[in-house]
Amino acid sequence: MVDQLSRLFSALTDPTRRDLVARLTAGDATVGELAAPYDMSIQAVSKHLKVLEQAGLVSRTGPGHRSPVHLEAQVLDLMTGWIERYRRQAEQRYRRLDAVLAAMKDPAAADPSHIAGEKSA
């Protein structure tokens, strides 16, 4: 799993490849269609697609430039799950920090009896 994640993130370090993935979210396209807006050769775009294909982000139904390139969207779920796990952990740390800072501002708020609505004797 880590190896695939490394390949996925590595493949997406290039802005052209990220753009290709974004464009493929609209639907399958041929290499020629994908290459059209770029100031680069079809061969250069094919090399970018090869990297995306090796990472598992795209697939081709056949050989050649006329076969459609398909985005393997389920692979993005693997990346999203990994990112989400660490985002949740970071949010928990921030909530704990917020609680500590709030307690420093208002020490009464940190008193458990105050929170429970009890009065101390």
C-alpha positions as CSV (number, residue, x, y, z in Angstrom):
1,M,0.0,0.0,0.0
2,V,2.8,2.4,0.9
3,D,4.5,1.7,-2.4
4,Q,1.4,2.5,-4.4
5,L,0.8,5.7,-2.4
6,S,4.4,6.7,-3.1
7,R,3.8,6.1,-6.8
8,L,0.6,8.0,-6.8
9,F,2.0,11.1,-5.0
10,S,5.1,11.0,-7.1
11,A,3.1,10.9,-10.3
12,L,1.1,13.9,-9.2
13,T,4.1,16.1,-8.4
14,D,4.1,17.4,-12.0
15,P,1.5,20.1,-12.7
16,T,0.9,18.8,-16.3
17,R,0.0,15.3,-14.9
18,R,-2.3,16.9,-12.3
19,D,-4.0,18.8,-15.0
20,L,-4.4,15.7,-17.1
21,V,-6.0,13.9,-14.2
22,A,-8.3,16.9,-13.6
23,R,-9.3,16.9,-17.3
24,L,-10.0,13.2,-17.3
25,T,-12.5,13.7,-14.5
26,A,-14.8,15.0,-17.2
27,G,-14.5,11.8,-19.2
28,D,-12.2,9.6,-21.2
29,A,-10.1,11.2,-23.9
30,T,-7.6,10.2,-26.5
31,V,-3.9,11.2,-26.2
32,G,-4.4,13.6,-29.1
33,E,-7.4,15.3,-27.3
34,L,-5.4,15.5,-24.1
35,A,-2.4,16.9,-25.9
36,A,-4.3,19.6,-27.8
37,P,-4.1,22.4,-25.2
38,Y,-0.4,22.0,-24.4
39,D,2.5,23.4,-26.1
40,M,4.2,20.0,-26.2
41,S,4.3,17.0,-28.5
42,I,2.0,14.1,-28.4
43,Q,5.0,12.0,-27.4
44,A,5.7,14.2,-24.4
45,V,2.0,14.0,-23.3
46,S,2.3,10.2,-23.8
47,K,5.2,10.1,-21.4
48,H,3.2,11.9,-18.8
49,L,0.4,9.5,-19.3
50,K,2.8,6.5,-19.0
51,V,3.8,7.8,-15.5
52,L,0.1,8.1,-14.5
53,E,-0.6,4.7,-15.9
54,Q,2.3,3.1,-14.0
55,A,0.9,4.7,-10.8
56,G,-2.5,3.2,-11.5
57,L,-4.2,6.6,-12.0
58,V,-5.1,6.0,-15.7
59,S,-5.6,3.1,-18.0
60,R,-5.8,2.7,-21.8
61,T,-8.2,0.4,-23.5
62,G,-5.7,-0.3,-26.3
63,P,-2.4,0.6,-27.8
64,G,-1.8,3.8,-29.8
65,H,-2.8,7.4,-29.5
66,R,-6.4,6.9,-30.6
67,S,-7.4,4.6,-27.8
68,P,-9.2,6.4,-25.0
69,V,-7.4,7.1,-21.7
70,H,-9.6,6.4,-18.6
71,L,-9.2,7.8,-15.1
72,E,-9.1,5.1,-12.5
73,A,-11.0,7.2,-9.9
74,Q,-11.1,4.5,-7.2
75,V,-7.3,5.0,-6.9
76,L,-7.9,8.5,-5.7
77,D,-9.9,7.0,-2.8
78,L,-6.7,5.4,-1.6
79,M,-5.0,8.8,-1.5
80,T,-8.1,10.5,0.0
81,G,-8.2,7.9,2.8
82,W,-4.6,8.4,3.7
83,I,-4.9,12.2,3.7
84,E,-8.2,12.0,5.7
85,R,-6.6,9.9,8.4
86,Y,-3.9,12.4,9.1
87,R,-6.2,15.4,8.7
88,R,-8.4,13.9,11.5
89,Q,-5.4,13.4,13.7
90,A,-4.3,17.0,13.1
91,E,-7.8,18.3,14.0
92,Q,-7.8,16.4,17.2
93,R,-4.4,17.9,18.2
94,Y,-5.8,21.4,17.4
95,R,-8.9,20.8,19.5
96,R,-6.8,19.8,22.4
97,L,-4.6,22.9,21.9
98,D,-7.7,25.0,21.8
99,A,-8.9,23.5,25.0
100,V,-5.6,24.2,26.7
101,L,-5.5,27.8,25.5
102,A,-9.1,28.3,26.6
103,A,-8.2,27.0,30.1
104,M,-5.2,29.3,30.3
105,K,-7.5,32.3,29.5
106,D,-10.3,31.2,31.9
107,P,-9.0,28.9,34.7
108,A,-12.6,28.4,35.9
109,A,-13.4,26.7,32.6
110,A,-10.8,24.0,33.3
111,D,-12.4,23.2,36.7
112,P,-14.4,19.9,36.2
113,S,-17.0,20.9,38.8
114,H,-17.6,24.1,36.8
115,I,-18.2,22.1,33.6
116,A,-20.6,19.7,35.4
117,G,-22.5,22.6,36.9
118,E,-21.5,21.7,40.5
119,K,-20.4,24.2,43.1
120,S,-17.2,23.5,45.1
121,A,-17.5,23.6,48.9
